[in-house]
Amino acid sequence: MRGFDLDQLRTFAAVADAGSLTAAAPRLHLSQSTVSEQVRKLESRAGVPLFVRSKRGVEPTPAGARLLQHARRIVALNEAAFDELRGQAIKGELRVAITDYYRTHEVAGLLARLRECYPQLSLHVSAMKSADIEIAHARGQIDLGVVMNLSSGPFRPASADTRWVLRREPLSWVASPAIAEQLPEPLPLVLLPDDCMMHQIAVRSLDEQHAPYVLVHSASGVAGLQSMLAAGLGVGCLCASAIGDGLVRLGAKYRLPALPDAVFSLTPPMPGERDTVTQAREVLSRQLLM
């Protein structure tokens, strides 16, 4: 029989997003050995390695990256077909706001798949800061939001309610390879404005370590921040999925302060919300995990 097994594709996508078999297992409600076996069978079926394995975890090979695009779409269409036949397809208008730290290189594809899978859904999407998303949600100005909190620390700690958590990513100090060769002193920081929690945690952690720094550039959004950092204008901090080409992580040898994890989650249900929103939250909690 030609083709791929759906469960194996779902597992493959979850492992790629989680960065390791161990981290993917609880998301899939499977044992690590089962996850490993499903990946092994998929690689055997594909006839090529799909992951590069290292001590840090796994990353898709070039072939794996190509298959991942198809896998996400196949799994999403399967979910949509199932919902439609059960009378659970999402219809109507949905206003969604997403922090621009969330899967910056993938979110456009995620939303395109959502539109393809649910053509009767009128989707209105905006990018906002997490604090503004929560305010807009509380005021009824948006139906759903994807927000970022921190796993620890004084700034917007993550909620104890884990039902709507989408993913957890480590924060890292990052810079261009040229800057990373020898960090200038004082440390030249490139950050978002001071009302951004990433800005706040970066400055606070350096202050606590009594590390000298100077704010050399302030970007208006994550895309601008990525460009400035890649151009070698200084050092910043980003979550794992926002670290793109032209940037390297500054590891332990640089003796920079440890950073917490970023925790991304959907805004919780509001009293009296529309059925469309309730359905959409359930679907998004699955779709945005893939």
C-alpha positions in Angstrom: 0.0 0.0 0.0 1.3 3.4 -1.0 1.2 6.3 1.4 1.8 7.1 5.1 0.1 6.1 8.3 -1.9 9.0 9.8 -0.9 8.3 13.4 2.7 8.1 12.5 2.4 11.5 10.7 0.7 13.0 13.8 3.5 11.7 16.0 6.2 12.9 13.5 4.7 16.5 13.6 4.5 16.4 17.4 8.1 15.3 17.8 9.3 18.0 15.4 7.4 20.7 17.4 8.5 19.4 20.8 12.1 19.0 19.7 12.5 15.6 21.3 10.7 12.2 21.6 10.6 12.6 25.4 8.8 15.9 25.2 6.4 14.8 22.5 5.2 11.6 24.4 3.0 13.3 27.0 1.4 15.5 24.4 0.4 12.4 22.4 -0.5 10.5 25.5 1.9 7.8 24.4 5.0 6.2 26.0 8.4 7.3 24.7 9.0 3.8 23.4 5.8 4.0 21.3 6.7 7.4 19.9 10.2 6.1 19.0 8.7 3.1 17.3 6.3 5.2 15.3 9.0 7.5 14.1 11.2 4.5 13.2 8.4 3.0 11.1 7.7 6.3 9.4 11.4 6.7 8.5 11.4 3.1 7.2 8.3 3.9 5.1 9.8 7.1 3.8 13.1 5.4 3.0 15.1 8.4 4.3 16.1 9.7 7.7 13.6 12.3 8.9 15.4 13.5 12.0 18.9 14.4 13.0 19.5 13.2 16.5 21.8 14.9 19.0 22.1 15.3 22.8 19.9 18.4 22.5 17.1 16.5 20.9 16.0 16.1 17.3 15.7 18.4 14.3 14.1 17.5 10.9 16.5 16.6 8.1 15.8 18.4 4.7 13.6 15.5 3.7 11.9 15.6 7.1 11.2 19.4 6.7 9.5 18.7 3.4 7.4 15.9 4.8 6.5 18.0 7.8 4.7 20.5 5.6 2.6 17.7 4.1 2.1 16.0 7.5 0.6 19.1 9.1 -1.8 19.6 6.3 -2.8 15.9 6.1 -3.5 15.8 9.9 -5.4 19.1 9.8 -7.6 18.0 6.9 -8.3 14.7 8.7 -9.4 16.6 11.9 -11.6 18.9 9.8 -13.3 16.0 7.9 -14.0 14.3 11.2 -15.5 17.4 12.7 -17.6 18.1 9.6 -19.1 14.6 9.5 -19.9 14.8 13.2 -21.6 18.1 12.7 -18.9 20.0 14.5 -17.4 22.0 11.7 -16.7 25.6 12.7 -18.9 28.2 11.0 -19.2 32.0 11.5 -16.9 34.8 12.4 -13.9 34.4 14.7 -11.6 37.2 15.9 -8.2 35.9 17.0 -5.2 37.8 18.3 -1.7 36.1 18.4 1.5 37.2 20.1 4.1 37.7 17.4 6.5 35.6 19.4 4.4 32.5 18.6 6.1 30.2 16.0 7.0 33.3 13.9 8.2 31.2 10.9 5.1 28.9 10.9 2.1 30.8 12.0 1.1 32.0 8.5 1.0 28.4 7.4 -1.0 27.4 10.4 -3.6 30.0 9.7 -3.7 29.0 6.0 -4.4 25.4 6.9 -7.2 26.5 9.3 -8.8 28.5 6.5 -8.5 25.5 4.1 -9.9 23.1 6.6 -12.8 25.3 7.7 -13.9 27.3 4.6 -17.1 28.4 6.3 -15.1 30.1 9.1 -14.6 33.9 8.7 -11.3 34.4 10.4 -9.9 37.8 11.4 -6.4 37.7 12.8 -4.2 40.4 14.4 -0.8 40.3 16.0 -0.6 42.0 19.5 1.4 42.0 22.7 0.2 39.4 25.2 -0.9 41.9 27.8 -3.0 43.7 25.1 -4.5 40.4 24.0 -5.7 39.6 27.5 -7.2 43.1 27.9 -8.9 42.8 24.5 -10.2 39.4 25.4 -11.6 40.5 28.8 -13.4 43.4 27.0 -14.9 41.2 24.4 -13.0 42.8 21.6 -11.6 39.5 20.4 -12.9 35.9 20.7 -9.6 34.0 21.3 -6.0 34.9 21.9 -2.7 33.1 21.9 -0.6 34.7 24.7 2.9 34.2 26.0 3.7 34.0 29.7 6.9 33.0 31.6 7.4 29.8 33.5 8.8 31.6 36.5 9.8 35.1 37.7 7.9 38.3 38.6 6.7 39.1 35.1 3.3 37.6 34.2 3.9 34.1 35.5 2.2 31.3 33.6 -1.3 30.3 34.9 -1.7 27.2 36.9 -4.5 26.1 34.5 -2.6 24.0 31.9 -5.7 22.9 29.9 -5.1 25.5 27.2 -1.3 25.4 27.1 -0.1 25.0 23.5 3.7 24.7 24.0 6.6 25.6 26.2 9.9 26.9 24.7 13.2 27.8 26.3 14.3 31.4 26.1 17.9 32.0 24.9 20.3 34.8 24.5 21.0 35.1 20.8 23.2 37.1 18.5 24.8 37.0 15.1 27.8 34.7 14.7 30.0 37.8 14.3 28.9 39.2 17.7 29.1 35.8 19.3 32.8 35.4 18.4 33.6 38.0 21.1 30.9 39.7 23.0 31.4 43.5 23.4 31.5 45.1 26.9 29.2 46.5 28.0 26.7 44.0 26.4 24.9 45.8 23.6 21.2 44.9 23.9 18.6 44.9 21.1 15.1 44.5 22.6 11.5 45.4 22.1 10.2 48.4 24.1 10.3 48.3 27.9 6.7 47.2 28.2 7.6 43.8 26.7 8.1 41.0 29.2 11.2 39.8 27.2 12.7 43.2 27.7 11.9 43.2 31.4 13.3 39.7 32.1 16.5 40.4 30.1 17.2 43.7 31.9 16.3 42.3 35.3 18.4 39.2 34.9 21.4 41.2 33.9 20.9 43.6 36.8 20.7 40.7 39.3 24.0 39.4 37.9 25.6 42.9 38.0 26.5 42.5 34.3 27.1 45.7 32.4 24.9 46.4 29.4 23.6 49.2 27.2 20.4 49.3 25.2 21.6 50.1 21.7 18.4 49.5 19.7 14.7 49.1 20.3 12.6 47.2 17.7 8.9 47.7 17.2 8.1 44.0 16.6 9.6 40.6 16.6 10.4 40.6 12.9 12.4 43.8 13.3 14.1 42.4 16.3 15.2 39.3 14.4 16.5 41.4 11.5 18.5 43.7 13.8 20.0 40.8 15.7 20.9 39.0 12.4 22.6 42.2 11.2 25.0 42.1 14.1 23.6 45.1 16.0 23.7 43.5 19.4 22.4 40.7 21.7 18.8 39.9 22.5 16.7 37.1 23.9 14.2 35.0 21.9 12.1 31.9 22.3 13.3 28.8 20.5 10.9 28.9 17.5 11.8 32.6 16.8 15.5 31.9 16.4 15.9 32.0 12.6 18.8 32.0 10.2 21.7 34.2 10.9 21.3 33.8 14.7 23.1 31.6 17.2 22.3 30.8 20.8 24.8 32.1 23.4 25.4 29.1 25.6 26.9 28.5 29.0 30.4 29.6 28.0 29.2 33.2 27.7 28.1 33.2 31.4 25.0 35.2 30.7 22.1 34.8 33.2 19.7 31.9 32.9 16.3 32.7 31.4 12.9 31.1 32.1 10.8 29.3 29.6 8.1 30.9 27.4 4.7 29.3 27.9 2.2 29.8 25.1 -1.5 29.3 25.7 -5.0 30.0 24.5 -7.1 32.5 26.5 -9.5 30.6 28.8 -13.3 30.4 28.2 -15.3 33.5 29.0 -18.8 33.2 30.6 -21.5 33.1 27.9 -19.2 32.8 24.9 -20.7 31.7 21.6 -20.7 28.1 20.6 -18.5 29.0 17.6 -15.8 30.2 20.0 -16.1 27.1 22.2 -15.7 24.9 19.2 -12.9 27.0 17.8 -10.9 26.8 21.0 -11.1 23.0 21.0 -10.0 22.9 17.3 -7.2 25.5 17.8 -5.9 23.6 20.8 -5.3 20.7 18.4 -4.3 22.6 15.2 -1.8 24.9 16.9 -0.1 22.0 18.6 0.8 20.4 15.2 
